[in-house]
């Protein structure tokens, strides 16, 4: 958190990386519109052609790498 002074008023600003803010916003979307299901969100994005086949392959590779790191 940082702040600046304007006259006699302190203006506070919370700094959060954009990726953290985006992740939190997406979590709210998943909870509200997809009943908490990430799979349902992604399936809808694929069905609506928001994610193309190249992006889907990249995402599958990232998931596989994450699973390998976790030992699943």
C-alpha positions in Angstrom: 0.0 0.0 0.0 1.2 3.5 -0.8 -0.1 6.9 -0.2 0.2 10.5 -1.3 -0.8 13.7 0.3 -3.1 16.2 -1.3 -3.5 19.1 0.9 -4.5 17.7 4.3 -5.8 14.5 2.8 -3.9 11.2 2.6 -4.8 9.3 -0.6 -4.1 5.6 -0.2 -3.6 3.2 -3.1 -3.3 -0.5 -2.9 -0.9 -2.0 -5.3 -1.7 -5.4 -6.7 -0.2 -6.9 -9.8 -2.6 -6.9 -12.8 -2.4 -10.7 -13.1 -3.6 -11.1 -9.5 -6.5 -8.7 -10.1 -7.4 -10.5 -13.3 -7.2 -13.9 -11.5 -9.5 -12.7 -8.8 -12.0 -11.2 -11.4 -12.0 -14.5 -13.3 -12.6 -16.4 -10.0 -15.7 -14.2 -9.4 -16.9 -14.9 -13.0 -16.4 -18.7 -12.5 -18.2 -18.6 -9.2 -21.1 -16.5 -10.5 -21.8 -17.9 -13.9 -20.2 -21.4 -13.9 -21.2 -22.6 -10.4 -17.5 -22.6 -9.5 -16.4 -24.9 -12.3 -13.3 -23.9 -14.2 -14.0 -26.8 -16.6 -17.4 -25.3 -17.4 -15.9 -21.9 -18.1 -13.2 -23.3 -20.4 -15.7 -25.6 -22.2 -17.9 -22.6 -22.9 -14.9 -20.6 -24.2 -14.0 -23.4 -26.6 -17.7 -23.8 -27.7 -18.0 -20.1 -28.3 -14.6 -20.0 -30.1 -13.1 -17.6 -27.6 -10.2 -20.0 -27.4 -8.7 -21.3 -30.7 -7.1 -24.7 -31.2 -3.6 -23.3 -30.8 -4.4 -21.6 -27.5 -6.1 -24.8 -26.4 -3.0 -26.9 -27.2 -0.8 -24.3 -25.4 -3.1 -24.5 -22.4 -3.1 -28.3 -22.4 0.7 -28.3 -22.4 0.8 -25.8 -19.5 -1.6 -28.0 -17.5 0.5 -31.1 -18.3 3.7 -29.3 -17.1 2.0 -28.2 -13.9 0.8 -31.7 -13.2 4.3 -33.1 -13.8 5.7 -30.6 -11.3 3.1 -31.6 -8.7 3.7 -35.3 -9.3 0.1 -36.0 -10.2 
